[in-house]
Structure formats: structure tokens, C-alpha cells
Amino acid sequence: MCGELRIEQDGQEIVLMGWVNRRRDHGNLIFLDVRDRSGITQVVLDKEVSTEAHAKAEAARSEYVVAVKGKVRRRGAGLKNPNMPTGAIEVVASELLLLNEAKTPPFSPAEDAIANEEVRLKYRYLDLRRPQMQHNFELRSKVAMAIRNYLVDQGFLEIETPFMTRSTPEGARDYLVPSRVHAGSFYALPQSPQIFKQILMISGFDKYFQIARCFRDEDLRADRQPEFTQIDLEMSFPQQEKVFRVVEGFLTAAFKTASISLTTPFVQMTYDDAIRNYGIDKPDMRLPAMVSLTDVLTPELRDSLKIEKDLPVLGFVIPKAGTLSGTQKRALVEEIRATFGDSGLDLLDVARLKTNEAFASLAASIEAKLSDEQTRFEAATKQVDAADLVIVITPKLGTPAKWNHDPQWIYKRVGALRLQLAAKFADKHKLFEKTGTEADYKFLWVTDFPMYEWDEETKVWNAAHHPFTSPHEEDIKAGRLTNDKGAVRALAYDIVLNGTELGSGSIRIHRQDVQAEIFRSLGMSDAEAKQRFGFFLDALEYGTPPHGGIALGLDRIVMILAGATSLREVIAFPKTAKAIDLMVDAPTPVSDQQMRELHLKTVTRT
């Protein structure tokens, strides 16, 4: 292979095959950099060694496919290339075969980056030749294999589930497949193997896994594709902690392929704590947490500063981002206020408080509280200073306690601002920069999610997860499923890495009576539940063991490990943001005959 040759092979006769990465013509000497998946080797075509090979090299151009026979030799003094693993040697060719020609490509795979992503996707086969892309897919293969081997060693069975199934509500639109045999009926591509993996537990396979393809017809973005890959697993008789240990085990194996050693167990945090401390259910632990300053502001201080009495006051620090000019500070204040709009939240200027004798002690108390969080974050005594950007957000008089039935809305708005400013000042705090160590990866388990979420448009409570998630036993016993849905907690959990949700899971409902009650609590009649999930409800009546599991996004894991900014960098043939495959030009219309066979016709809407 082109990337394998080293100085130890000096003098050996070898054969290389690959693409011409670059060509340099020096008259009697022509140099070809020949590339394959493993790397690049410099090949020398010397007219005095082989006139025929030299003549063929004159015709060679970038991306021609060639075969080279020759002898490895050390490069001369001062001619070594320290930037290439093969830079200490070169191959003196005795024979050269031009196996295939190539048109001038729209971009060169030798380029480190190509600005136009649409061109990259249209000519994906050229884009995938680039060393960075080759590295990404080698990493993906190693990660998938490490996960598969770990789970098999733990006694899991790999079982495939159908791609063509029935449409069930799982949070996104289904991709539908019309049936030729059954006119007017449709299969659906699976959004996940959820029901099938639960049925596998009913079937007695106590440990199932699958690296599964999933399909969702939803709006796309950098970390979302219409078809994606999950590491899907399910277990019988588990506690949450057992699921956590299995996931931590296979993630440790996966990250080891990238020479990253992880420390387990990972940190755990309830959903409520995540919202209170970070304002989001997928906290980025690389940044200091938010701090409650509610107790620091007495009723008297709130009166003086015109702050709503019974609502939270929150602060946070963006390290090393506070050295701003007066103009920059004013622009930042305007930006923050525009972010909050007319919600009733406002920025409290701590620097100005310091200059007012009546509020100087308040400013000192605020900074002391924030310094405590800085110390916890950095594991060393750390005082807030002028280099740090201090943000304190207060509710103005008349600010509502709830927004769209959400009592935690203030935490969420402030949490969003924290992330916005962290991204804005990333070049100053440098907390997102890679060091190549475990410190780059902050894992977290988030537990005890709400069972239901309020839909302001329809004015009903919907399942916050799929409707097979088990609520806490005490919430069932307390009758909250019918009289206090907002207080019901689910036995649901997420695994989060650096502010990205890698996967979600839960302990499932294994009793038919509880499952029926959950359907009813969602406003679904027994007849409707039977019509949509009859086969599954029937299965629950034949001795279903307690079970639970999780699904993690393989694409996202590889994206983070590869340091990529988009899933399109780790999916071989991805779609654009408009769900188009530019290389094969899909989707496209089909023939009238195909439409007739499927009992379909299209209608143009006005």
C-alpha cells in the first residue's frame, strides 16, 4: 500500500497501485505522488532507468489510475519530507501502467478543504478520496466494530428487524412505501426498531442489539439526516444502572479506537437539576454552570432594582471573555436584550452596581457566588475577575411565572443565552478546543425526564417520549397520570456528550393494564389504541418481562470523534438540507406505469 513504505524497505522491489495525486515534470525526471487509502508515496520516473515508463508518465495527469513496479530507495540528504509518513523514501519506477484516465476533476482530492459543499456532494466519489474523508470512514468502521464486539462479548445477540413495517406515531413523519399488492395500503420505514425490540424481549431474547438503519421525514440540519444509524439495544430485567454500565462499556471500547481512554461511571443528573443548573436537558459540561442568585437579592433590593419578587435571578460566567471595549459592551447589552425580546427578562449590570455604594455589597455577593461555581468548575480556587464576562439576568416587574404552561421557562431562556455567548466568545475562552485527551469529552446521564409535555397549539398534554416509556411507580400510585400530568416523571434517560444528545432510552411498560392507561391518558380511546397497537397490546398479555434499553446515534459519535461539524462528513452518501441526494439526483419522478402498478397518481395543488 502507498502509505506503508518506510526506510526499512530500502532496496526492495515493490508494486504500487493507486491514483496520481500530483505530477511534477522536471524533464528527464518526472515525479508522481501515488495515493491510495493508506497514504501517498513519491514515485520517480527516470528517463535513464526506463524510457518507456518515463514516456507514459508524460501522459499521466491527476487522478489517473496507475500501477508502478520499482525499487524503494532512501531519499538523499535534505530531500526528506517530514510531513509525509513515507517522506524518507521514494520508489524508482522500472515499469508504469496507465490503468485508467481521468477527466480534469471539478476539484482535486489533494485539496484539504473544498468550500462548495454542493459540488462535493455531487461528485461525492471524488470527495471521498480525500485523506480526511478516508480517515473518517476508517474511524467509523473501527468504532462500529468495537461496539459490536463489546456487546457480543456481553452476551447480546445481533438481530435484524424489518425495514417495511406499519406506521406508528413516534414523533416524526414516516416515510411511506405504497403496496403494489394491497391497493391503497402502505408500509412505513421504521423511525426506530422500538416495538420490534420490545417484542424480542417478549420472545425471550434477553439481550438484543442492532446497528440499525432508521428513517425520519423531518426538517434537516447539520446533525440530522433523513436516514441515519442507531446503536440499538434492549435488555430484560434491567435497572437503569445496568443499562448505563453497558453503554459506558461500549463507548469506552469505541473511544479507545481513537486512542481516547474514558473514565467511568459517567456523571448523572436529573432533568430538573439539568434545567436549573444549565437551562437545557443536554448540558454542555465544558462550560461553567448557571448559578442561582435568587437568595442574594432580598425583597428590599428587589424593590430598589424593580425586580419581580418571586421569580429566579440567574447568573453565569464566560471565562476570559470580559475584556471588551465600551462599544463592544454596549453592543453586547443590546444583543442580549434583543435575544430576550419582550419576555420580561433583562440584564443586570454588575459593574455599575460596584460603583454605587448602596449596591456594592450586592455586587460582591454576586461575584462571590459566581466564584464558587468557577472554583467547582476548575477544581481550584478561582475568583471572578475583569477577564471574565459576568452575566446576571433578572425578571422585570410583571414578568409571568409561566410561559406556555412551563414554570422553568426562565432557566431555559438564560441557558440558551449561556450557550449563545459561549459560542460567540469561543476564541477567547478556548474551552471547545481539542487537546486530544479525555478532557475534551464531557459525558453526562440525564434522568427522570417529564412524562408529558404541553402542546400550546392543541391545548393537550402529549407524550414527551414514545408512549411505551414507563412512568415512575409512585406517580402511577398517586394518580398523577390523570390529575397532574405535568408532575409525572418518566423512567427515561439520555446520554449527553459536550452538549449533544447521543442517545435516549427508558425502562419500558411491561404490563398491558399500565400501557392501556398511558394510551387513555394521552386521549386515545381503547378502540383507537387497539386499532393502532393491537398486535403489541396482545403481545403484552403473554408474559412480558420487565425490560428497557436505549438507542445511540452512531453517526453523531463518529462526528464528534472525527472533529467534524456535520453528519454529512461521516455518512458516505448523505442528503442535503433539502433531503436531496445530489450525486444520484434523488428524489425523482417515476414512470406512469410504476404509478399505476402502485395504484397512485399525483395531483397538482393550486
N, C-alpha and C positions, 0 to 999 in steps of 0.2 A: 504494500500500500504506500501511497505517496508520502504520507506523514510519518511512516515508521522508520525510515532510514536514518542511521546515526553513524558516528565516526567509527564505531566498531565494525561496520560493514565495508570499510575501506578495502578496495581491491576486489570486491565480489562482483560477479556477473549477475545482473538482475533484469527483470521485465516490469515495467510500469504501464498502467493503462489509466486514462482519465481525460480531463478536459484541459485545453490550453487556457490557463488563467491570464497570462500576459506573454507577449512576444517582444524580444528586443533584438534588433538586427545590427550587428557590428561587422558586416562584410563577410569575411571568412569564418567568423564566429556568430552563430545565432543562438540566443538563449530562450528557451521555452520554460515557463513556470507551469508544471503539470499538476493538476489538482484532482483529488478525489475526496471522498467523505472524511478521510483521516487527516488530510492536510495537503501541503504543497512541497514539491521537490524541484529544484532548478536542474534543467537538462541542458547540456552543452552540445550543440551540433557543430562540429569542427570539420571544415571542408577537407582538411588534410587527413582526417580519420576516416570519413565516409562521404564521398562526393554525392552519392545518391541520397543519403539521409539529409544532407545539407540542402539539396535541391528541393526535397519535399518540405523541409522546414520553411523555405522561402514562400511556399504556398499556404502554410498554416496561418490561421488567424485565431483570435479569441473565440473560445467555446467550441473549436473543432475538437472532435474526439480522436485521440491518438493512442498508439501503442509504441513503447520505446524499449529497445533492448540495448544494454550498455553496461559500463563498469562504474562502480562507485569510486570516487576519489576525494581525498581531503581538499578543501579549498586552500588556496595559497594564503600566505601571511597578509593580513589586512583586508582580505576579501570575505571573511566570515560575516554572516548576517545574524546578529544576536537576537533579532526579533522573530526569527523562524526556528522552530524546533529542529528542522533539518538544515539549519544555516551553516553548519560546519562542513557539509559535504555537497557534492554535486554529482550528477550522472553524465558521463561522457558517452553519447549515443553512438552505437555502431549500426543500428537499424532504426528506422522510423516508419510507421504505418499510419496513414491518414484514414481512420476508420469511418469518419463521417464529417461532412462540412457543416457549417452553421451560418445562417444569415447574421448580419450585424444586429445584435440584440438591442431592444429599447433601453436597456440599462445593463451594466456589467455586474455579474455576481461577485466580481472582485471589489466592488464598492462596499464600504462599511455600512452606509445608510442610503436609502432611496427616499426622497421626500414625498413623491406622489404615490400614496398608498393604493389608489385605484389602478395605476399601472402595475404595481407589484402584484395585486390580486388577479389582474387579467392575465399576466404572464407568471402565474404562481410557480410553474415548473422551473423558471429561471430564478425566481426569488428564493425558492427552497434550496438552490445550490449554494447560497451564501453561507460562509462558515458559521455565522451566528445562528442562522436557522437550522443548520445541520446539528449544531450543539444543542439547541432547544429540543429537537426531536430525539436525539440520543438521550438527553436527560429525561424526557417524558417516558421513553421506553424503559429506562432503568428504574424510574420511580414506580411505574405500574408493576413491573416485575417484582420489585422489593415488597410492595404491598401484597401482591398475590402470594408470594412465598411465605410472608409472615402469617397471613390469615390461614393458609393451608396448614402450616405448622401448628396453629392454634386449634385445629380440628374443624375449621369451616369447610363447607362444601360449596364449590362454584356451580351454580345452577342458572341456566338461561331462562328468561321469561319472555312472553310474546311481544312482538312489535305491533301486531294488529290485535286490538282488544276493543272493549266498549268504551264509550265516552263517559267519564265520571268527573264530577267537579273537583278540581284540585288547585284552583287559584289562578290559572291562566287559560287562554283559549286552547282548545285541542286542535291539532292538525287532523283533518278528517280524510278517510280513504273510502271512496264510494265502492259499493259491492256490485260487480257485474251480475252475479248470480241472484242476488236478493235486491230487486229493484227498489230504490228509494231508501235503502238502509246503508249505514256507514260503519266502518271500523274507525277507531281513533288510534293515533300513535301515542304511546304512553308518555305522560309528563314525568312519571317515575314508576317504578315497579311496585308501588305501595301495597295495593291489595294482594297482588300475587305473592309478595314476600311474606305477608301475614298468613296467607293460605298455606304457604310452605311450612310455617310453624305449626299450623293445624294438622299438616300432613306428617309431622313427626321429624322433619329435618331441623334439628335443634340449633344448628349454626349454618346460616346461608350467607354467601356473599356473591357479588357480581360486579364487574366493571362494566356498567350498563350505559347504553345509549338512551338518551331522553330527549323529548321534543316538546317545545312550548311555543305557541304562536303569540308572542308578546313584543312590546316595543324593545328595541335593542339599544345597547350602549357598549362601552369598551370592555366591560366584564360580563357581558351577556350575549349568548348566541341562540338561534332557534333550535339547533341540535347541539347537545353537549354530553359530557361523560361524567357519570357519578360512580364513586366507590360506594356501593350499596350493600348494607349488611343488616341482618336480623338475628336475634337470639331468643331462645326460650328460657324462661325462669330467671331473667336478669334483674338486678337492681341497677339504678342509674350508674353507680360507680363502676360496675362491671363493664358496661358499655364504654365508659370513659377510659378504662385501662386498656381495652382492646384498641381503641382509636389512637391513644397515645403510643401504644406499641407499634402500630403500623406507620404512624407519622415519623417516629424515631427511625424506623428502618428506611423510610422514604428519604428523609433528610440526610441520612448517612451516605446515600448515593452522591450527594452534593458536598460531602465532607463537612457536614454540619452535625454536631452532637447536641441533642436536646436533653434537657433536664426535666424529669417527670416526678410526681404528677404536676399537671398544669394548675395555675391559679383558678379558683372557682368564685363566682359572684352571682347573686340573684339578679333577676331582671330589674327589680325595684332599686337595688343598690347601683346597678349599672346606669340607670336613668338619673338617679340622684347625684352620682359622682362624675358621670361623663355625658349625660344628656342624650344617650343613644344606646340601643341594645347590642351594638357591636363596637365596644370601646377600643380606641387606639391607645394602648398602654405605653407607647413610646413617648407620650406627652404627659405632663403633669395633669392631675385630675382637677375638676372643679372643686371649689371649697364653699361650704355654706357659711355665709356671713350674717345669717338671719338673727342670731343671738347677739351679735355685736351691736346691732342697731336697736337701741332702746326705743320705746314709744315716743319719748321726748325728742330723740334725734330724728325719728321718722317724721314727726310733726314739723320740725325745723326744716328738714330737707324735702318735705312734701312727698313722702314715700308711703305707699299703701301699707297699712299696719299688719295685716295677717298673711301677707304673701312672702315667698322666699326672696332673699337677696343672695346673689351668687357671684363669686369671683374666680378668676384663674390667671395664670401667668404663662406667657410665651417667652421662654428663656432667650436672653441675648437679642431680643427684638425691640428693645426700648430706646435705642439711640436714634431718635427721629428728630428732624428739624421741626421748627414751629409750623411750617407749611404742611409737612407730612403728617404731623399730629392733627391739625385741623381737618385735613382731607380724610384721615382715618376716622375721626369722630363723625364726620358727615356720612362716610361709608357705613359705619356701624348703625347709625340712626336710620339710614335708608334701608338697611337689612331688616330692621325690626318694623319699619313702616308705622302703622297706627295701632300696633298691638298693645301699646301701653308700657313697653319696656324702654329704658333709657340708660345711658352710660353715666356713671358717677365718676367725676374727675378727682382721683385720689391726690394727684399732685397739687391741685388747687386747695383741697382740704388741708394739706400740710401748712399752707401759707395763712390759714385762718386760725387764730388762737382758739376759737370756740370748737373747732373740729380737728385740731392737731392730734389730740389723743385718739380720736376715732380712726384717723389715718394710720396711726401707729398700731392700733389693734388690728386693723385690716391687714397691714403688712406682716404683722406677727403671725396671723392665721395662715396667710399665704406662704410664709417662710416655713411653717410646719409641714405643709404639703411638699414644698421644694426639698426639704430635708428627707422626707419619706421617699420621694421620687429618686433622689440622687444617692440615698444611703449615706449621706454625710451632711454635717451642719451647713446649711445654705441660707443666707439671708437674701431677701429680695433687694435688689439694688437698681441703680439707674440703667444698667444694661438690660434689665428685664422689662417686658411690656406687661403692665398690670391692668387688668380689665375687671371692672366691677359693674354689674348690671342690676338695676333696681326697678321695681314696678311703680309707675306713677300713680297718683291718687285716681281711683276709679277703674284700675286695671281688673279685668274679670278673673275670678278664681279658676274657672274652667273655660276651655276653648274647645268647641265641638265635643263636649262631654269628657274632655281629657283634663284631669286635675294636675297632670305632670307637664303641661304644655310649656311652662316657663323653663323648666330644666332642659327640655328638648330644643327650645329656641336658642338658649345660651350654649348648649352643647354644639349646635350647628355652627354658631359663631366661633367657638373654640377651634373647630376643625378648619373653618374658612381662614382664620388668621394664621393657624399653623401652616397651612399650605402657602399663604401669601408670604410668610417670612421664613420659609424653609431654608433659604440660602444663608440666613443668619443663625438660626438655632441648630441647623445641621443634624437634627435628630432622626431624619429619614435617610441619611447617607449610610451606605453599606460598609461594614468593616470586615465581612467575610467570616463572622463568628456567630455564636448562638445569640449574642446580644442584639442582633438585627431582627430577631423573630420573637415577638411577644404574644404568646398563646394565652387563651382565656376560655374557660367554660362559663357560659351564661345559662342560668337555670330558672325554673319557676316562672315561666312566661305567663301572661294573661291567657285565659282560655278563649275569651271573646274580645272582639273589637267593635266599636260603634261605627256604623255607616251613617254619616250625616245626611247623605242624599236620600237613602231609603228609610231612614229613621228606625233601623233594626240592628240587633246585635248579630254579627256574623262570627263564624269560627275563625280564630286568628291563625289556626293551623289546619291541616286536613282533619276531617271530622272523626277520625279514628284515634285521635290523641286522648289519652286518659286524663281526666281531672284528678286533683288531689282527693283522696278518700274523704278527708274531713270536710271538704267543700261540698261533696255529694251529700254527706250525712246532715250537714247544716242547711240543706235545701237551697243553696245559693244558685243552683242551676236554673231555678225558676224565679226566685225572688231577688237575686242580687248578682246578675251575670258579670257585672264589672269587677266583682271581687273574686271570681273563680280563677284559681291558678291551675295551669296545666303541668303535667309531668313531662314537660318539653324542655329541650336544651339545645344550645348552639355551640359550635366550636368556632372561635374567632381568632384571626391572626392579623395583627397590625391594622385593625380597623376594618378588615374584610371578613365577612361571614364565609367560612369554608364549608360549613355543613350544618344541617339541622336534623334533629331526631326526637324521639319521645318513647315513653312507655305507652303501649297501645291498650285500647279497650279489649278485654278478652271475654267479657260477659255480654250475652245478647241483650239482656234487660237494660244494662247501662248504655249500650250502643243505641238502643231504641230511644232511651230517654234523651240522649245527646241529640239525636235527629229531631225529636219533638221540641227540644229547647231551641233549635235553630229554625223553628216554624215549619218543619217538614211533617206532613201527616204520615200516619203509619202506612197508608196506601202508597203515597209517593215514595217513601223510603223503600217499600217492598219492590216497587217498580224499578227504582234506580239501583238498589243494592241487594236485591232479593237473594242472589246467589251467595253473597257474603254473609248476610244475616242468617241464612240457612246453615252455612258452614260453622258459624259461631255456636250453633246448638249441638254440635257433635264433639264436645270435649276439647275446648280450645285452651291451651296452656297460657299462662301469663307470658307476655313477650314484649320485646322492644328492640329498637335499632336506630340506625342513623344513615344518612347519605351525605357524602362529602364530594365537592366538585374537584375532580382530578385536574381539569383544565386550570382552575384557579390556583391549586397547589403548585403546579408546574410554572404557571405565570409568575408567581411570587418568587419561586426558587431561581428562575431564569432572569429575574430582574426586569421582566417585560412590563409594558404599560397597557397591554391589550391582550385579550384572549386570542385575537387573530394571529399573534406571534407564536402560539403554541398549539393551534389547531391547523392541521395540514391544509385543508381546503375550506376556509371559513366563508361566511356570508358578510356582506356589507351591512351598514346600519339600516339599509332599506330591505334587508333579507334577500339580497341578490347574490348569486354566485357569478362573478364577472368572468371567470375562466370558461365555464361551460354555458354561460348565458342562460341561467335558470332563475326563476320560473319562465316558461314559455307557453303559448297556446298549444293545444293538441288538435289532431285532425277531427273533422266532423264524425268520421266513422268511430273513433275512440269514444267520443262523447255519446254517440248513440248506443254503443255497447254498454256504457255505464249508466244509461237512462238519464243523461244530463243534458241541459242546454243553458247557454248563458243569455242573460237579459241585460240590455243596456239601460242603466238608470238615467233619468233626466235630472 
